[in-house]
Amino acid sequence: MTAIEHGQGGGPEVLVPAARPVPVPGPGEVLVKVTAAGVNGPDLMQRRGLYPPPKGASDLLGLEVSGEIVGLGEGATRWEVGDRICALTNGGGYADCVTVLEGHCLPLPPGVPERDAAGLPETYFTVWSNFFHHAAPPEGGLMLVHGGAGGIGSTAIQLGAALGLRVFATEAAGGLDFCRGLGAERAIDYASEDFVEIVRAAGGADLILDIVGGPTIAKNIKAARHDARIVNLAYNAGSEVTLNMMPVMLKRLVLTGSTLRSRPDAFKAAVARELEDRVWPLFGAGRLKPVTHTVLPLAEAAEAHRLMESAGHRGKILLTP
């Protein structure tokens, strides 16, 4: 099969097609013929050599796919050959075929084209597991989403709004209308507006999703309401900061971070079932939709990474074998 390798890592130019054996599904796994694979921030980090795969995982990039199940490993009984699914992978999605634990697969959401479904698992697993897994959304609460036009941001805006939250999102001026179109009550131009002032005037944020880091971390603490939860999923502006922690104590804030790939398999399987039961029906009801910015051939993975690093995309970037 054809797969995209990244050698010892570096810039997007290190992504090159190569021939690999078709993987063999192990116990509890399925073999998926890939229809499309999503491009995500951790892929860029792994390509740069900053996010090595966990022990036993594929060395290839690609954390989410859609496609057809074409093989079953020993003990895999949830799916049948021929089923069309989307899945959270542990790497290996940038290829013609990939093996996935059967519990990390989901049916295609109602009304979602198979290709576009490839852009759902990584972001929906991430947002759901950090904010709504075993936790009901605060009634009438406010969710602040930084980077609202990206893959994670566009998912968080839609999901928060669909669950009844007021959603405010920060973004560059060119992405404000896009955020409002996804359900953001207030889209904030981070270059010319003070999100702390705007959010505090609305009563403060109950939930904050941050991919920026750096000086935004202290501002998030100021913008948070008492008992708020602040989750950092990336630190694009830096992870080393000096903070006054007194407001964290006085406001009883939860200030945390998260990565998904290293979570236990059973945890990810539990999240998959919650998504299938509680979130996937919202696609059929028209309350959620996939947001695909562009689709490129697998051989143009380097261009997909350049596009994502330029931060000019709106929603997800997909690759098709």
N, C-alpha and C positions, 0 to 999 in steps of 0.2 A: 504494500500500500504506500501511498504518498503521505509524508508527514513533514511538519515544519520543525527544523532543528535550530538551536541557537548557540551551539558550540560552547565556548567558554564565557559567553555573554558579552554585552557591549551595547552599541546603538542599534537602531532598527535594522541596519544593513546586515547584522549577523543572522537574521531570520532567512533561512534558505530551505527550499524543498529537498527532501531526501527520501530514499527508499527504506522502509522498515517492514519487518514481518508483521502480518496481521496478528494482533494480540489474541491470546486464548483466554476465555473467561474462566476464572477460578471459582471455587465454591461460593455460592450465593451471588454470583455476578452474571451479568448479561453482556453480550457483544452487540454494540450498536453501530450500524452503518450510518455515518454522520450526514445529516442533511445540511446543518449549519452549526457553527460554533460561535459563541459570544467572545468578545474581546473585553477584558477587564483590567482594572488597575493592578491587581497582583501579577498579571501576565507581564506587564511592563517592568515591575520590580524584579521578577524572576529572571527576565531577559537581561537585566542590568547586573545580575549576580547578587541581589539584595534580599531574595526571598526563596531560599532553596526548598525543594519539595520535601515533604515528610518522608521518613524511611518507608520504603516499600512502594511509594507512589511513582507514577510515570515521570520521567525527566522532561517530557514534552509539555509545552504550554497548553492552556485551554481548560477552563474550569466549568464550562456548561455547554451542552449540546442539545440539539433535537435530532431525531432520526428514527430509523426502523430497527427493531430488535431482530437480529439475524442469527443469534446463537445463545444457548443457555448453559451456564455452568452447573456443576453438581449441586443439587438442592435448591436451585432457583425455580420457584413455583408461582411467583406472583404474576408473571407476564408470559406471553406466548410468542413464538417466532411470528413475525409479521405485525406485531403491535407497534403503533407509532407513539413515541413518547418524547418528553424532554427530561433532562437529567442534570443533576449536580455531579460533576466528576471530581476525581482527585488528581487531575492533570490528564493530559493526553488528548484533549479535544481538538487540537490543531492537526487533524489527521483524517484519513478516509474512514477509519474505524477506531472505536475506543471501548474498553471494558468498564463497566460501571456496576457498583453494588445495586442489586435489584431494589433495595429499600430507598435508594436515592433517586429513583425514577418516578416521574409523575405522568399521568395522562395529559394529552394536549388540552389546555383549557378550552371551554366551549367558545367557538367562533374565532379562535386564534389560528392563523395559518401556521403550518408546521415550521416553516423557515423562521418566522418571527418568534416562535416559542423558544428558540434557542437563546434568546436574550433575556429570559425570565428567571431561571433558577438562581443564579449567583446573587442577583440583587434582591429578589424576594426572600430567599433564605436569609440573607444578611439583615434586611430591615425587620422582617418578622421576628427572627430569633433575638434581636437586640432590644426590641421595644414591645412586642406583643405576645411572645412565647410565655405562657403561664401568667400573663398580666393583661388585664382589661385596659383598653385605652381610657384615660381620664375623661369623664363625661364633660363635654364642652371645653376640653382642654386645648391648649395651643401647642403646636409642634413647629419648631424652627428647623428648617432644612438649609444647610449651606451647600452651595453648588447645585442648585435646583435643576439645572438643565442637563446634567450628566446622567449616567446610567443609574447610579444609586439614588441621586436626587430626584429624578423623574419618577422612580418607583416609590420613594418615600412620600412625595407630594400626593400622588394618586391614592396610595394605600391609606395615608392619614386622613385625607378628605373622605374616602369611601367608608372609613370607620367612624366618621362623625367629628373629627378634630378640625379645629381652625388651623390652617397651615400657612405659615409665612416662609418665604424662601428668599435667599440671597443669591444674586447672580450678576454677571456683567450686563450692561444696558441692553445689549443685543439679544439677551435671553429672557428678558422680563415678560414679554407677551407669551412666550412659550410656557413659562412657569404658570402664568395665570390660566392659560388654556388647559393645563393639567389639573387645575383645581386649587391653586394657591390663592388664598384670600388677599394676600399682600405680597407683591414681589418687590424686593428691595435691591436697589443698585448699590452694590457694596463699595463702589468707587466714589459715590457722591452722597450717600446717605448713611446715617448712623443707625445700624440695626439695633443696637442696645436701646437707644432712645425710643425707637419705633415699637419694639417688642415690650418694653416696660410700660409704655403708654397704653398698651393693650392688656396689661395685667401680668406680664411675664410669661415665660415659656415653661411648660410642663415637661416637654421632651425636646432635646436638641441633638441633631445629627450633624457632626462636624467632620469634614474631610480636609480642612484647611490647617488647623493647628497654629503654631506660632503665636502671634499676638491675639488671635481669635479665641484662644483658650480662656484668657482672663476676661475677655468681653462676654463670653458665654456665661461665665459665673455671674456677671453683673446682670445679664438678661434673664437669668433663670428665676422662676418662682420658687417658693419654699417647696421642698420635697421633690424637686425636679430630677430628671435623669439626663445626664449629658454623656453621649457616646462618641468617642473619636474612632473613626474607621480609617483615617489616613492623616498624614502630617505633611501636606504639600508645602507648607510654609515653615516647617521645622518642628521638631519634637522636644527640643530643649528650651525650657522657659523658666522664669522665676515668678512664683505665684504667692499671693497672700491667701493662705488657706483658711483664714478666719471665716469668710463668708460661706465656705463650704460647710463648716461646722454649724454656723448660725442658721443657715437655710436648710440644713439636713439634706444636702445635695448628694446624689450618686454621680461621681465623676469617674468614668471608666473607658476602657478601650476594648477592641474586639478584633479577632481574626477568625475566619470561618474554617479554613482548610484543615487546621490542626484539631478541630473539635472532634470528639469521639464519633464513630460511625453511627452508634445508636442514637446519639443526640440529633444528628442530621436526618436520620430516618424518622424520628419523632416530628421534627419540623416539617418534613415532607408530607406527612399525613395531615398535620394541621393545615398546611397550605391547601392540600387537596380538598379537605372538608370545609374550610372556612373562607378561603381566599379565591380558589379557582371558580366557584360559582359566581363571584362578582364579575368575572369576565363575561359570562353568559348573560348577566343582567345588564351589561353595558356600563357598569360603574368603574371598570378597569379596562385598559387597553395596552397592547404592546407598543413601545415607542422605539422604532428602528430608524436610526439616522441614515445609515447606508449599508450596503452589502457588497463585499469585495470577494474576488476569488481567493481561495486559500493560498495560492502562489504569491498573492500580493499582501501577505501578512505584514511585511515591513511597512508598506504604505498605510495599513490600518493602524499600526503603532504610531507612525508619524502623525496621523490625523488625531489620534487620541491624545498624544502629548501636546498638540497645539491647542487643546481645550476648545476647539471650535465646533465640536459635535453636539447634537441635541438628541439625547437618548443613547441607544445602543448601536455599536458597530459590530457587524456580523461577517463571518467568513464562510464561504461555501466551497466544498471540495469539487 
